């Protein structure tokens, strides 16, 4: 799945979650702020789980990823070995995934809340 398709899929999930929240918690009426807060809560949940996903991915699914990408970066003169080692490691990726999910989630929550509000 490419990045664009993944982003579209994530936005679709946010849409479904906020619509369901509107239906169940707000009796089919929801302000933008209520939808946004619901999206923020979802974003926090996703941000907390994303480091676990990175851990599983890099330790069990693709354990050679970091070694491979470091070698590629050094061989193709993209980065020095020191910079590549500093950038391509599990701790850095866990932090990036958590903050990326939070940032993406806040923006997505604002947009989706706008389209799902109902008076």
Secondary structure, 3 states (H helix, E strand, C coil): CCHHHHHHHHHHHHHHHHHHHHHHHCCCCECHHHHHHHHHHHHHHHHHHHHHHHHHHHHHHCCCHHHHHHHHHHHCCCCCHHHHHHHCCHHHHHHHHHHHHHHHHHHHHHHHHHHHCEC
